[in-house]
Amino acid sequence: MTDAPLTPREADDALAAEYVLGVLELAERSAAEARIKRDSAFAAMVRGWETRMEGLNDDFKPVSAPDLLPKIEARLFPAAPLAPARRGFGLTFGWLSGAALAAVLALATMATLTPPRPDLVATLATADNRLAYRITHFGAALQVTRVAGVPAVAGQVHELWIIAPNANPVSLGLLQDRPLVVTYPEPPAGFVFAVSVEPEGGSPTGQPTGPVILTAEVGQDT
């Protein structure tokens, strides 16, 4: 013997009961909520089941939810073990030691984060200072910045050279709008910097080919 199928009203009543009990899938629950708004008969069935279900909670006393936040914080941020308290000056000394350590760490951090201060190596300038380049050294690099004047005319370029005593010039690079930064140790006194005018792209021979317009010796006033 098989059960007779539910009538449409019985099916709606069962759906209303499942809605109130909260056992519907998300899609079914959304469809039921939409139907409550447009179908007054179905909405009445839902209210009826809500009224019948109210008595189920009468035998249960309300219980407040446990406050789990302190336990969660304790697991995420465990407190450091407290050092045993000392009497008299011991406690003060411990506090001062901690403050001194914090100060040392702060100074060490500042020293690590503070970039090295560039040292002026030389200044190459014309007699009237209408064209000038400043050479500084920081870390393990030289930086050459034009502080007066303009770059070479179109089709030409200023090229920087360094000349050790009794040695041939060595190109350090081309001087254009942006500062030139090149890895190079700080040159000692007696080395000479020079700037020549070369074809665009630099000297084709590896030695100055155009007029040398600026020079400066390291260790001499410029």
C-alpha positions in Angstrom: 0.0 0.0 0.0 1.4 3.4 -1.0 0.8 6.7 0.6 -1.5 9.0 -1.3 0.2 12.0 -2.8 -0.2 15.3 -0.9 -2.8 17.7 -2.1 -1.6 21.2 -3.2 -2.8 22.6 0.1 -1.0 19.9 2.1 2.2 20.4 0.2 2.0 24.2 0.9 1.4 23.5 4.6 4.4 21.1 4.7 6.5 23.8 3.0 5.4 26.4 5.5 6.3 24.0 8.4 9.8 23.4 6.9 10.3 27.1 6.4 9.5 27.8 10.1 11.7 24.9 11.2 14.6 26.3 9.1 15.3 23.0 7.2 15.0 24.4 3.7 17.9 24.8 1.3 18.9 28.3 0.6 17.2 28.4 -2.8 14.0 26.9 -1.4 14.0 29.3 1.5 14.5 32.3 -0.8 11.6 31.1 -2.9 9.4 30.7 0.1 10.2 34.2 1.4 9.3 35.6 -2.0 6.0 33.7 -1.9 5.2 34.9 1.6 5.2 38.5 0.2 2.9 37.8 -2.7 0.7 34.9 -1.5 -1.4 35.9 1.5 -2.8 32.3 2.0 0.7 30.8 2.2 1.8 33.7 4.5 -1.1 32.7 6.8 0.1 29.1 6.9 3.6 30.3 7.9 2.2 32.4 10.7 0.1 29.5 11.9 3.2 27.3 12.1 5.1 30.0 13.9 2.4 30.2 16.5 2.4 26.4 17.0 6.2 26.3 17.3 6.4 29.1 19.9 5.6 26.7 22.7 8.6 24.5 21.9 11.0 26.9 23.5 9.0 27.4 26.8 10.8 24.5 28.5 14.3 25.9 27.8 15.8 28.6 29.9 17.7 31.3 28.0 21.5 30.9 28.2 23.8 33.7 27.4 26.5 33.0 24.8 30.0 32.5 26.3 32.4 35.3 26.0 35.2 33.8 23.9 37.0 37.0 23.1 39.5 36.8 26.0 40.4 33.2 25.1 40.9 34.1 21.5 43.1 37.1 22.3 45.1 35.0 24.7 45.9 32.5 21.9 46.7 35.2 19.4 48.7 37.4 21.7 50.2 35.4 24.5 51.4 37.5 27.4 55.1 37.3 28.1 56.0 35.7 31.5 56.4 38.2 34.2 59.8 38.5 35.8 59.9 38.0 39.5 59.5 41.3 41.4 62.6 42.7 43.1 62.6 44.8 46.2 63.9 48.4 46.5 66.2 49.6 43.8 66.1 46.3 41.9 62.7 47.1 40.4 63.9 50.6 39.4 67.1 49.2 37.9 65.1 46.7 35.9 62.8 49.5 34.5 65.8 51.6 33.7 67.6 48.7 32.0 64.5 48.1 29.8 64.3 51.8 28.9 68.1 51.9 28.0 67.7 48.8 25.9 64.7 50.4 24.1 66.8 53.5 23.5 69.7 51.5 22.1 67.4 49.6 19.8 65.8 52.8 18.6 69.2 54.4 17.8 70.3 51.2 16.0 67.2 51.3 13.9 67.7 54.9 13.0 71.3 54.2 12.1 70.2 51.3 9.9 67.4 53.3 8.2 69.2 56.6 7.8 70.9 56.7 4.4 74.6 57.6 4.3 75.3 61.3 4.0 77.0 62.1 0.7 80.5 63.6 0.9 81.4 66.3 -1.6 84.3 65.1 -3.7 84.8 67.9 -6.2 83.0 70.6 -8.1 83.6 71.2 -11.8 82.7 74.7 -12.9 83.5 77.3 -15.5 85.1 80.5 -14.3 81.8 82.4 -14.4 79.9 79.4 -12.9 77.5 79.3 -15.9 78.1 75.6 -16.1 78.8 73.5 -13.0 78.7 69.8 -12.0 78.9 68.6 -8.3 80.4 65.2 -7.6 79.5 63.5 -4.3 80.3 60.1 -2.9 77.9 58.0 -0.8 78.1 54.3 0.1 80.0 52.8 -2.8 78.9 55.2 -5.6 79.7 58.5 -7.1 76.8 60.8 -8.0 77.3 63.7 -10.5 74.7 66.4 -10.6 74.5 69.4 -12.9 73.9 72.4 -10.5 74.2 75.1 -13.1 73.9 75.5 -16.9 72.4 73.3 -19.5 73.4 70.0 -21.2 75.3 69.9 -24.4 73.6 71.0 -27.6 71.7 68.5 -29.8 74.1 66.0 -31.4 76.6 66.3 -28.6 77.0 65.2 -25.0 79.1 66.0 -22.0 81.2 63.0 -20.9 82.8 62.6 -17.5 86.4 61.3 -17.1 88.5 60.4 -14.1 92.3 60.5 -14.4 94.6 58.8 -11.9 98.1 60.2 -11.6 100.3 59.2 -14.6 97.3 57.2 -16.1 95.0 57.6 -19.1 91.5 59.1 -18.7 88.7 56.6 -17.9 85.2 57.4 -18.8 82.6 57.3 -16.0 79.6 58.0 -18.2 77.6 60.6 -20.0 76.2 63.7 -18.3 72.6 64.4 -19.3 69.5 65.8 -17.6 69.4 63.2 -14.8 72.2 62.8 -12.3 74.8 60.2 -13.2 75.3 57.5 -10.5 78.2 55.1 -11.0 79.7 52.5 -8.7 83.1 53.7 -7.9 85.3 54.0 -4.7 85.9 57.5 -3.3 88.9 58.7 -5.3 91.9 59.9 -3.3 93.5 63.3 -3.5 95.4 63.9 -6.7 92.9 62.2 -9.0 91.4 64.6 -11.6 87.9 64.8 -13.0 87.3 66.2 -16.5 84.3 66.9 -18.7 84.7 66.9 -22.5 82.3 67.6 -25.3 81.7 64.4 -27.3 79.5 63.2 -30.2 76.1 62.0 -29.2 76.5 58.5 -27.6 80.0 59.3 -26.2 83.5 59.2 -27.3 84.0 56.7 -30.2 87.6 55.9 -29.1 87.4 55.5 -25.3 89.5 58.7 -24.9 88.4 62.4 -25.0 88.1 63.5 -28.6 86.4 66.9 -28.1 87.4 69.9 -26.1 87.8 69.5 -22.4 85.6 72.2 -20.9 85.8 71.4 -17.1 88.4 70.0 -14.8 88.8 69.6 -11.0 91.4 67.9 -8.9 90.3 65.9 -5.8 91.6 67.5 -2.7 91.9 71.0 -4.2 89.6 73.9 -3.7 87.1 74.2 -6.6 
